[in-house]
């Protein structure tokens, strides 16, 4: 009696699981008719593509400190003639650069210097919104 009940229960569970899993594939799900799936491939970085997701991972090729970025900005500004002193402050995505020009420069040369510094920093530091100001 117990074995018969166990077989009957097993058969019922098997039938309901087959029905629930959609063994009848002739009926299409209306929600998935237009859906197409595209296989995604991970980068071959050993982290299944996660190195570009975590910018603070030291193994990430885009990993930088603010100090590294500031040093690069100073190196870019050192190539420009006419800068007596430069002050750089970084706050999130904004880099504020204050330039003190040499006193021998005219007003038009000072504006040209500001323009050159703005263009050079925008080119070399695309991750920041660079604001260049002239201070006396």
DSSP file (Angstrom, degrees, kcal/mol; ACC not computed):
  #  RESIDUE AA STRUCTURE BP1 BP2  ACC     N-H-->O    O-->H-N    N-H-->O    O-->H-N    TCO  KAPPA ALPHA  PHI   PSI    X-CA   Y-CA   Z-CA
    1    1 A X     >        0   0    0      0, 0.0     4,-2.0     0, 0.0     5,-0.2   0.000 360.0 360.0 360.0 -45.3    0.0    0.0    0.0
    2    2 A X  H  >  +     0   0    0      1,-0.2     4,-2.2     2,-0.2     5,-0.1   0.900 360.0  50.4 -66.4 -39.9    2.8    2.4    0.9
    3    3 A X  H  > S+     0   0    0      2,-0.2     4,-2.5     1,-0.2    -1,-0.2   0.899 109.5  50.8 -64.6 -40.4    4.8    1.5   -2.2
    4    4 A X  H  > S+     0   0    0      2,-0.2     4,-2.3     1,-0.2    -1,-0.2   0.904 111.5  47.3 -63.3 -41.8    1.8    2.1   -4.4
    5    5 A X  H  X S+     0   0    0     -4,-2.0     4,-2.4     2,-0.2    -1,-0.2   0.879 111.7  51.5 -66.9 -38.2    1.1    5.5   -2.8
    6    6 A X  H  X S+     0   0    0     -4,-2.2     4,-2.3     2,-0.2    -2,-0.2   0.901 111.3  46.9 -66.0 -42.0    4.8    6.4   -3.2
    7    7 A X  H  X S+     0   0    0     -4,-2.5     4,-2.5     2,-0.2    -2,-0.2   0.912 112.6  49.8 -65.1 -42.7    4.8    5.4   -6.9
    8    8 A X  H  X S+     0   0    0     -4,-2.3     4,-2.2     2,-0.2    -2,-0.2   0.915 112.5  46.9 -62.5 -43.7    1.6    7.4   -7.5
    9    9 A X  H  X S+     0   0    0     -4,-2.4     4,-2.5     2,-0.2    -1,-0.2   0.897 112.1  51.0 -65.7 -41.0    3.1   10.5   -5.8
   10   10 A X  H  X S+     0   0    0     -4,-2.3     4,-2.2     2,-0.2    -2,-0.2   0.899 110.3  49.1 -62.7 -41.1    6.3   10.1   -7.8
   11   11 A X  H  X S+     0   0    0     -4,-2.5     4,-2.4     2,-0.2    -2,-0.2   0.906 111.1  49.7 -65.4 -41.5    4.4    9.9  -11.0
   12   12 A X  H  X S+     0   0    0     -4,-2.2     4,-2.5     2,-0.2     5,-0.2   0.920 111.7  48.5 -62.7 -44.8    2.3   13.0  -10.2
   13   13 A X  H  X S+     0   0    0     -4,-2.5     4,-2.2     1,-0.2    -2,-0.2   0.891 111.7  50.0 -63.8 -39.4    5.4   14.9   -9.3
   14   14 A X  H  X S+     0   0    0     -4,-2.2     4,-2.0     2,-0.2    -2,-0.2   0.922 112.2  46.9 -64.8 -44.3    7.1   13.9  -12.5
   15   15 A X  H  X S+     0   0    0     -4,-2.4     4,-2.2     1,-0.2    -2,-0.2   0.920 113.5  47.5 -65.0 -44.8    4.1   14.9  -14.7
   16   16 A X  H  X S+     0   0    0     -4,-2.5     4,-2.5     1,-0.2    -1,-0.2   0.870 111.5  51.0 -67.7 -34.7    3.7   18.3  -13.0
   17   17 A X  H  X S+     0   0    0     -4,-2.2     4,-1.8    -5,-0.2    -1,-0.2   0.892 110.6  49.0 -70.0 -35.8    7.4   19.0  -13.3
   18   18 A X  H  <>S+     0   0    0     -4,-2.0     5,-1.7     2,-0.2     4,-0.3   0.891 114.0  45.8 -67.6 -39.1    7.4   18.2  -17.0
   19   19 A X  H ><5S+     0   0    0     -4,-2.2     3,-1.1     1,-0.2     5,-0.2   0.916 113.1  50.3 -67.9 -42.3    4.4   20.4  -17.5
   20   20 A X  H 3<5S+     0   0    0     -4,-2.5    -2,-0.2     1,-0.3    -1,-0.2   0.818 106.0  55.7 -66.5 -31.4    5.9   23.2  -15.5
   21   21 A X  T 3<5S-     0   0    0     -4,-1.8    -1,-0.3    -5,-0.1    -2,-0.2   0.515 118.3-110.0 -81.2  -4.1    9.2   23.1  -17.4
   22   22 A X  T < 5 +     0   0    0     -3,-1.1    -3,-0.2    -4,-0.3    -2,-0.1   0.942  52.7 166.3  80.6  48.9    7.3   23.6  -20.7
   23   23 A X      < +     0   0    0     -5,-1.7     2,-1.4     1,-0.2    -4,-0.1   0.766  66.5  77.4 -66.2 -23.3    7.7   20.2  -22.4
   24   24 A X    >   +     0   0    0     -5,-0.2     3,-0.9    -6,-0.2    -1,-0.2  -0.695  60.4 171.3 -86.7  89.0    5.0   21.4  -24.8
   25   25 A X  T 3   +     0   0    0     -2,-1.4    -1,-0.2     1,-0.2    -2,-0.1   0.462  58.3  85.6 -83.3   0.4    7.2   23.6  -26.9
   26   26 A X  T 3  S+     0   0    0     -3,-0.1     2,-0.6     2,-0.1    -1,-0.2   0.804  77.0  75.5 -69.2 -28.5    4.5   24.2  -29.5
   27   27 A X  S <  S-     0   0    0     -3,-0.9     2,-0.3    -5,-0.0    -1,-0.0  -0.759  77.4-150.4 -86.9 121.6    3.1   27.1  -27.4
   28   28 A X        -     0   0    0     -2,-0.6     2,-0.6     1,-0.0     5,-0.1  -0.689  17.7-117.3 -92.7 145.4    5.3   30.1  -27.6
   29   29 A X    >   -     0   0    0     -2,-0.3     3,-1.1     1,-0.1     4,-0.2  -0.702  18.5-146.7 -77.4 122.1    5.6   32.6  -24.9
   30   30 A X  G >  S+     0   0    0     -2,-0.6     3,-0.6     1,-0.3     4,-0.3   0.744  95.2  60.3 -65.6 -21.2    4.2   35.9  -26.2
   31   31 A X  G 3  S+     0   0    0      1,-0.2    -1,-0.3     2,-0.1     3,-0.2   0.772 108.6  41.7 -76.4 -23.9    6.7   37.9  -24.1
   32   32 A X  G <  S+     0   0    0     -3,-1.1     3,-0.2     1,-0.1    -1,-0.2   0.222  81.1 103.6-109.1  15.8    9.7   36.3  -25.7
   33   33 A X  S <  S+     0   0    0     -3,-0.6    -1,-0.1    -4,-0.2    -2,-0.1   0.921  92.6  30.7 -64.9 -43.5    8.7   36.3  -29.4
   34   34 A X  S    S+     0   0    0     -4,-0.3     2,-0.3    -3,-0.2    -1,-0.2   0.446  93.9 115.3 -94.7  -0.1   10.8   39.3  -30.5
   35   35 A X        -     0   0    0     -3,-0.2     2,-0.4    -4,-0.1    -3,-0.0  -0.537  40.9-176.1 -77.9 130.3   13.6   38.8  -28.0
   36   36 A X        -     0   0    0     -2,-0.3     2,-0.4     2,-0.0    -2,-0.0  -0.985  13.9-145.3-123.2 137.3   17.0   37.9  -29.4
   37   37 A X        -     0   0    0     -2,-0.4     2,-0.5     2,-0.0    -2,-0.0  -0.851   6.9-159.2-107.4 136.5   19.9   37.1  -27.2
   38   38 A X        -     0   0    0     -2,-0.4     2,-0.2     0, 0.0    -2,-0.0  -0.949  21.8-122.7-115.0 129.5   23.5   38.0  -28.0
   39   39 A X        -     0   0    0     -2,-0.5     2,-0.4     1,-0.0    -2,-0.0  -0.497  24.6-147.4 -70.5 135.1   26.3   36.2  -26.4
   40   40 A X        -     0   0    0     -2,-0.2     2,-0.4     0, 0.0    -1,-0.0  -0.875   5.9-151.0-106.5 137.8   28.7   38.5  -24.5
   41   41 A X        -     0   0    0     -2,-0.4     2,-0.2     8,-0.0     3,-0.1  -0.878  12.0-132.2-109.1 139.4   32.4   37.7  -24.2
   42   42 A X        -     0   0    0     -2,-0.4     7,-0.1     1,-0.1     2,-0.1  -0.501  29.1-100.2 -83.5 155.3   34.5   38.8  -21.4
   43   43 A X        -     0   0    0     -2,-0.2     2,-1.8     1,-0.1     6,-0.5  -0.433  35.1-114.5 -67.2 150.6   37.9   40.5  -21.7
   44   44 A X  S    S+     0   0    0      1,-0.2    -1,-0.1     4,-0.1    -3,-0.0  -0.438  80.7 117.0 -86.5  63.3   40.8   38.1  -21.3
   45   45 A X  S    S-     0   0    0     -2,-1.8    -1,-0.2     0, 0.0    -2,-0.0   0.367  85.1-112.2-111.6   2.8   42.0   39.9  -18.1
   46   46 A X  S    S+     0   0    0     -3,-0.4    -2,-0.1     1,-0.0     0, 0.0   0.385 106.6  78.7  82.6  -5.9   41.6   37.0  -15.7
   47   47 A X  S >  S-     0   0    0     -4,-0.2     3,-1.3     0, 0.0    -3,-0.1   0.095 108.7-107.9-119.7  20.4   38.8   38.9  -13.9
   48   48 A X  T 3  S-     0   0    0      1,-0.3    -4,-0.1    -5,-0.2     0, 0.0   0.860  80.7 -50.9  53.6  40.3   35.9   38.1  -16.4
   49   49 A X  T >  S+     0   0    0     -6,-0.5     3,-0.5    -7,-0.1    -1,-0.3   0.537 110.2 119.5  82.7   7.6   36.0   41.7  -17.6
   50   50 A X  G X>  +     0   0    0     -3,-1.3     4,-1.4     1,-0.2     3,-0.8   0.548  49.4  82.4 -86.4  -6.6   35.7   43.3  -14.1
   51   51 A X  G 34 S+     0   0    0      1,-0.3     6,-0.2     2,-0.2    -1,-0.2   0.855  93.2  48.8 -68.1 -30.9   39.0   45.3  -14.2
   52   52 A X  G <4 S+     0   0    0     -3,-0.5    -1,-0.3     1,-0.2     3,-0.2   0.600 107.5  57.7 -81.9  -8.6   37.4   48.1  -16.2
   53   53 A X  T <4 S+     0   0    0     -3,-0.8     2,-0.8     1,-0.2    -2,-0.2   0.812 102.9  53.7 -86.1 -33.3   34.5   48.1  -13.7
   54   54 A X    ><  -     0   0    0     -4,-1.4     3,-1.4     1,-0.1    -1,-0.2  -0.829  61.5-179.2-107.5  97.0   36.7   48.8  -10.6
   55   55 A X  T 3  S+     0   0    0     -2,-0.8     9,-0.3     1,-0.3    -1,-0.1   0.671  78.9  62.5 -71.3 -13.9   38.8   51.8  -11.2
   56   56 A X  T 3  S+     0   0    0      7,-0.1     2,-0.6     3,-0.0    -1,-0.3   0.327  72.7 112.0 -93.6   8.8   40.5   51.5   -7.8
   57   57 A X    X   -     0   0    0     -3,-1.4     3,-2.5    -6,-0.2     6,-0.2  -0.728  65.4-144.5 -79.7 118.6   42.0   48.1   -8.5
   58   58 A X  T 3  S+     0   0    0     -2,-0.6    -1,-0.1     1,-0.3     5,-0.1   0.713  99.1  59.8 -60.2 -18.5   45.8   48.7   -8.7
   59   59 A X  T 3  S+     0   0    0      3,-0.1    -1,-0.3     2,-0.0     2,-0.3   0.576  81.6 105.0 -83.5  -8.6   46.0   46.1  -11.5
   60   60 A X  S X  S-     0   0    0     -3,-2.5     3,-1.9    -6,-0.1    -8,-0.1  -0.545  73.5-137.2 -71.9 131.5   43.7   48.2  -13.6
   61   61 A X  T 3  S+     0   0    0      1,-0.3    -1,-0.1    -2,-0.3    -9,-0.1   0.710 104.0  53.3 -65.1 -17.7   45.6   50.0  -16.4
   62   62 A X  T 3  S+     0   0    0     -5,-0.1     2,-0.4     2,-0.0    -1,-0.3   0.238  78.3 129.7 -98.6  14.0   43.6   53.2  -15.8
   63   63 A X    <   +     0   0    0     -3,-1.9     2,-0.3    -6,-0.2    -7,-0.1  -0.560  30.3 159.2 -72.8 121.6   44.4   53.2  -12.0
   64   64 A X        -     0   0    0     -2,-0.4     2,-0.3    -9,-0.3    -2,-0.0  -0.981  32.7-139.8-141.1 151.8   45.7   56.7  -11.0
   65   65 A X     >  -     0   0    0     -2,-0.3     4,-2.1     1,-0.1     5,-0.2  -0.698  32.5-113.3 -99.6 161.5   46.0   58.7   -7.8
   66   66 A X  H  > S+     0   0    0     -2,-0.3     4,-2.9     1,-0.2     5,-0.2   0.863 119.6  58.4 -61.3 -34.2   45.3   62.4   -7.7
   67   67 A X  H  > S+     0   0    0      2,-0.2     4,-2.5     1,-0.2    -1,-0.2   0.909 105.1  48.7 -62.7 -41.9   49.0   62.9   -7.0
   68   68 A X  H  > S+     0   0    0      2,-0.2     4,-2.1     1,-0.2    -1,-0.2   0.925 113.2  47.4 -62.3 -44.1   49.9   61.1  -10.3
   69   69 A X  H  X S+     0   0    0     -4,-2.1     4,-2.3     1,-0.2    -2,-0.2   0.903 111.7  50.1 -64.9 -40.8   47.4   63.3  -12.2
   70   70 A X  H  X S+     0   0    0     -4,-2.9     4,-2.5     1,-0.2    -1,-0.2   0.907 109.8  50.9 -64.5 -41.5   48.7   66.5  -10.5
   71   71 A X  H  X S+     0   0    0     -4,-2.5     4,-2.1     1,-0.2    -1,-0.2   0.889 109.9  50.1 -63.2 -38.5   52.2   65.6  -11.4
   72   72 A X  H  X S+     0   0    0     -4,-2.1     4,-2.1     2,-0.2    -2,-0.2   0.909 110.3  50.0 -66.1 -41.0   51.2   65.0  -15.0
   73   73 A X  H  X S+     0   0    0     -4,-2.3     4,-2.5     1,-0.2    -2,-0.2   0.907 110.0  50.7 -63.1 -40.7   49.4   68.4  -15.1
   74   74 A X  H  X S+     0   0    0     -4,-2.5     4,-2.0     1,-0.2    -1,-0.2   0.891 109.3  51.3 -63.8 -38.3   52.5   70.1  -13.7
   75   75 A X  H  X S+     0   0    0     -4,-2.1     4,-0.7     2,-0.2    -1,-0.2   0.885 110.4  48.8 -65.8 -37.8   54.7   68.4  -16.4
   76   76 A X  H >< S+     0   0    0     -4,-2.1     3,-0.8     1,-0.2     4,-0.3   0.918 112.9  47.3 -66.4 -43.1   52.3   69.6  -19.1
   77   77 A X  H >< S+     0   0    0     -4,-2.5     3,-1.3     1,-0.2    -2,-0.2   0.804 102.4  64.5 -69.7 -28.4   52.4   73.2  -17.7
   78   78 A X  H 3< S+     0   0    0     -4,-2.0    -1,-0.2     1,-0.3    -2,-0.2   0.746  94.2  61.6 -66.7 -21.8   56.2   73.1  -17.4
   79   79 A X  T << S+     0   0    0     -3,-0.8     2,-0.4    -4,-0.7    -1,-0.3   0.673  88.9  86.2 -76.7 -17.0   56.4   72.8  -21.2
   80   80 A X  S X  S-     0   0    0     -3,-1.3     3,-0.7    -4,-0.3     2,-0.3  -0.706  77.5-133.0 -88.6 134.2   54.7   76.2  -21.6
   81   81 A X  T 3  S+     0   0    0     -2,-0.4     3,-0.1     1,-0.2    -2,-0.1  -0.627  82.9  39.3 -83.5 140.8   56.8   79.3  -21.5
   82   82 A X  T 3  S+     0   0    0      1,-0.3    20,-2.2    -2,-0.3     2,-0.6   0.428  74.6 126.0 105.4   0.4   55.7   82.3  -19.3
   83   83 A X  E <   +A  101   0A   0     -3,-0.7    -1,-0.3    18,-0.2    18,-0.2  -0.828  28.5 177.0 -95.4 120.9   54.4   80.5  -16.2
   84   84 A X  E    S-     0   0A   0     16,-2.5     2,-0.3    -2,-0.6    17,-0.2   0.872  71.4  -4.6 -84.9 -42.3   55.9   81.7  -13.0
   85   85 A X  E     -A  100   0A   0     15,-1.6    15,-3.3     2,-0.0     2,-0.4  -0.993  60.7-161.5-152.9 146.1   53.8   79.5  -10.7
   86   86 A X  E     -A   99   0A   0     -2,-0.3     2,-0.5    13,-0.2    13,-0.2  -0.996   1.6-163.6-133.8 139.8   50.9   77.1  -11.0
   87   87 A X  E     -A   98   0A   0     11,-2.8    11,-3.0    -2,-0.4     2,-0.5  -0.989  10.4-168.8-122.7 126.2   48.5   75.9   -8.4
   88   88 A X  E     +A   97   0A   0     -2,-0.5     2,-0.4     9,-0.2     9,-0.2  -0.958   7.6 177.7-120.2 128.3   46.4   72.8   -9.1
   89   89 A X  E     -A   96   0A   0      7,-2.5     7,-3.2    -2,-0.5     2,-0.5  -0.998  10.9-159.4-130.3 133.4   43.4   71.5   -7.1
   90   90 A X  E     +A   95   0A   0     -2,-0.4     2,-0.4     5,-0.2     5,-0.2  -0.935  12.3 175.6-114.2 129.0   41.3   68.5   -8.0
   91   91 A X  E >   -A   94   0A   0      3,-3.0     3,-1.7    -2,-0.5     2,-0.3  -0.856  64.1 -61.2-132.7  97.2   37.9   68.0   -6.6
   92   92 A X  T 3  S-     0   0    0     -2,-0.4    -1,-0.1     1,-0.3     0, 0.0  -0.481 120.9 -10.2  64.5-125.2   36.2   64.9   -8.1
   93   93 A X  T 3  S+     0   0    0     -2,-0.3    36,-3.4    35,-0.1     2,-0.5   0.423 121.7  86.9 -86.7   3.7   35.9   65.4  -11.9
   94   94 A X  E <   -Ab  91 129A   0     -3,-1.7    -3,-3.0    34,-0.2     2,-0.5  -0.895  54.7-169.0-110.7 129.0   36.9   69.1  -11.8
   95   95 A X  E     -Ab  90 130A   0     34,-2.0    36,-2.8    -2,-0.5     2,-0.6  -0.969   7.3-161.1-114.7 119.9   40.5   70.3  -11.9
   96   96 A X  E     -Ab  89 131A   0     -7,-3.2    -7,-2.5    -2,-0.5     2,-0.5  -0.890   7.6-169.6-103.1 124.6   41.0   74.0  -11.1
   97   97 A X  E     -Ab  88 132A   0     34,-3.2    36,-2.9    -2,-0.6     2,-0.5  -0.958   6.0-166.2-119.4 122.1   44.3   75.4  -12.3
   98   98 A X  E     -Ab  87 133A   0    -11,-3.0   -11,-2.8    -2,-0.5     2,-0.5  -0.938   9.9-165.0-109.0 124.8   45.5   78.8  -11.2
   99   99 A X  E     -Ab  86 134A   0     34,-3.0    36,-2.7    -2,-0.5     2,-0.7  -0.922  12.2-159.0-114.3 130.6   48.4   80.2  -13.2
  100  100 A X  E     -Ab  85 135A   0    -15,-3.3   -16,-2.5    -2,-0.5   -15,-1.6  -0.932  22.7-149.6-104.1 111.8   50.6   83.2  -12.2
  101  101 A X  E     -A   83   0A   0     -2,-0.7   -18,-0.2    34,-0.5     2,-0.1  -0.330  26.8 -89.7 -78.4 162.5   52.2   84.5  -15.4
  102  102 A X    >   -     0   0    0    -20,-2.2     3,-1.6     1,-0.1    -1,-0.1  -0.434  35.5-122.3 -65.7 144.6   55.6   86.2  -15.5
  103  103 A X  T 3  S+     0   0    0      1,-0.3    -1,-0.1    -2,-0.1    -2,-0.1   0.713 106.0  68.4 -64.5 -19.1   55.4   89.9  -15.0
  104  104 A X  T 3  S+     0   0    0      2,-0.0    -1,-0.3   -22,-0.0     2,-0.2   0.580  79.2 101.0 -78.2  -7.8   57.1   90.6  -18.3
  105  105 A X    <   -     0   0    0     -3,-1.6     2,-0.1   -23,-0.1    -4,-0.0  -0.516  69.1-130.2 -80.6 144.3   54.1   89.3  -20.4
  106  106 A X     >  -     0   0    0     -2,-0.2     4,-2.2     1,-0.1     5,-0.2  -0.318  31.5 -99.7 -81.1 172.5   51.6   91.6  -22.0
  107  107 A X  H  > S+     0   0    0      1,-0.2     4,-2.0     2,-0.2     5,-0.2   0.886 124.0  49.3 -63.8 -39.7   47.8   91.2  -21.6
  108  108 A X  H  > S+     0   0    0      1,-0.2     4,-2.1     2,-0.2    -1,-0.2   0.872 110.9  50.3 -69.1 -35.3   47.5   89.4  -25.0
  109  109 A X  H  > S+     0   0    0      2,-0.2     4,-2.3     1,-0.2    -2,-0.2   0.860 108.7  52.8 -68.6 -35.1   50.4   87.1  -24.1
  110  110 A X  H  X S+     0   0    0     -4,-2.2     4,-2.3     2,-0.2    -2,-0.2   0.916 110.2  47.1 -65.2 -43.1   48.7   86.2  -20.8
  111  111 A X  H  X S+     0   0    0     -4,-2.0     4,-2.3     2,-0.2    -2,-0.2   0.892 112.0  50.4 -66.3 -38.9   45.5   85.4  -22.5
  112  112 A X  H  X S+     0   0    0     -4,-2.1     4,-2.5     2,-0.2    -2,-0.2   0.890 109.7  51.4 -63.8 -39.6   47.3   83.3  -25.1
  113  113 A X  H  X S+     0   0    0     -4,-2.3     4,-2.5     2,-0.2    -2,-0.2   0.911 109.8  49.1 -63.3 -43.4   49.1   81.5  -22.3
  114  114 A X  H  X S+     0   0    0     -4,-2.3     4,-2.5     1,-0.2    -2,-0.2   0.916 112.0  49.1 -62.0 -43.1   45.8   80.8  -20.5
  115  115 A X  H  X S+     0   0    0     -4,-2.3     4,-2.3     2,-0.2    -2,-0.2   0.901 111.7  48.2 -63.6 -42.7   44.4   79.4  -23.8
  116  116 A X  H  X S+     0   0    0     -4,-2.5     4,-2.7     2,-0.2     5,-0.2   0.908 112.4  48.9 -64.7 -42.1   47.4   77.2  -24.4
  117  117 A X  H  X S+     0   0    0     -4,-2.5     4,-2.5     2,-0.2     5,-0.3   0.913 111.2  50.2 -64.4 -42.3   47.3   75.8  -20.9
  118  118 A X  H  X S+     0   0    0     -4,-2.5     4,-2.3     1,-0.2    -2,-0.2   0.935 114.2  44.1 -60.8 -46.9   43.6   75.1  -21.2
  119  119 A X  H  X S+     0   0    0     -4,-2.3     4,-2.0     2,-0.2    -2,-0.2   0.903 114.0  49.6 -67.2 -41.5   44.0   73.3  -24.5
  120  120 A X  H  X S+     0   0    0     -4,-2.7     4,-2.2     2,-0.2    -1,-0.2   0.908 114.2  44.7 -65.3 -42.0   47.1   71.3  -23.3
  121  121 A X  H  X S+     0   0    0     -4,-2.5     4,-2.3    -5,-0.2    -2,-0.2   0.885 111.7  52.3 -71.8 -37.9   45.4   70.2  -20.1
  122  122 A X  H  < S+     0   0    0     -4,-2.3    -1,-0.2    -5,-0.3    -2,-0.2   0.890 112.9  46.4 -62.3 -37.8   42.1   69.3  -21.9
  123  123 A X  H  < S+     0   0    0     -4,-2.0     3,-0.4    -5,-0.2    -2,-0.2   0.910 120.4  36.5 -70.4 -43.0   44.1   67.2  -24.3
  124  124 A X  H  < S+     0   0    0     -4,-2.2     2,-0.2     1,-0.2    -2,-0.2   0.689 123.5  39.8 -87.7 -19.2   46.2   65.4  -21.7
  125  125 A X    ><  +     0   0    0     -4,-2.3     3,-1.5    -5,-0.2    -1,-0.2  -0.570  61.6 158.8-127.9  68.9   43.6   65.0  -19.0
  126  126 A X  T 3   +     0   0    0     -3,-0.4    -1,-0.1     1,-0.3    -2,-0.1   0.691  68.3  67.9 -69.6 -16.0   40.3   64.1  -20.7
  127  127 A X  T 3  S+     0   0    0     -3,-0.1     2,-0.3     2,-0.0    -1,-0.3   0.648  96.6  65.6 -77.3 -12.4   38.8   62.6  -17.5
  128  128 A X  S <  S-     0   0    0     -3,-1.5     2,-0.9    -7,-0.2   -34,-0.2  -0.805  78.5-130.5-111.5 150.6   38.7   66.0  -15.8
  129  129 A X  E     -b   94   0A   0    -36,-3.4   -34,-2.0    -2,-0.3     2,-0.4  -0.882  38.5-152.4 -91.1 106.2   36.8   69.2  -16.5
  130  130 A X  E     -b   95   0A   0     -2,-0.9     2,-0.5   -36,-0.2   -34,-0.2  -0.689  16.3-170.7 -92.0 130.1   39.7   71.6  -16.4
  131  131 A X  E     -b   96   0A   0    -36,-2.8   -34,-3.2    -2,-0.4     2,-0.5  -0.975   7.6-165.2-119.6 115.5   39.2   75.3  -15.4
  132  132 A X  E     +b   97   0A   0     -2,-0.5     2,-0.3   -36,-0.2   -34,-0.2  -0.888   9.5 178.3-107.1 127.7   42.2   77.5  -16.0
  133  133 A X  E     -b   98   0A   0    -36,-2.9   -34,-3.0    -2,-0.5     2,-0.5  -0.951  24.2-132.4-126.9 148.1   42.4   80.9  -14.3
  134  134 A X  E     -b   99   0A   0     -2,-0.3     2,-0.4   -36,-0.2   -34,-0.2  -0.861  23.6-171.7 -98.6 130.1   45.0   83.6  -14.4
  135  135 A X  E      b  100   0A   0    -36,-2.7   -34,-0.5    -2,-0.5    -2,-0.0  -0.925 360.0 360.0-119.4 148.1   46.0   85.1  -11.0
  136  136 A X              0   0    0     -2,-0.4   -36,-0.1   -36,-0.1    -1,-0.1   0.397 360.0 360.0-103.1 360.0   48.3   88.1  -10.5
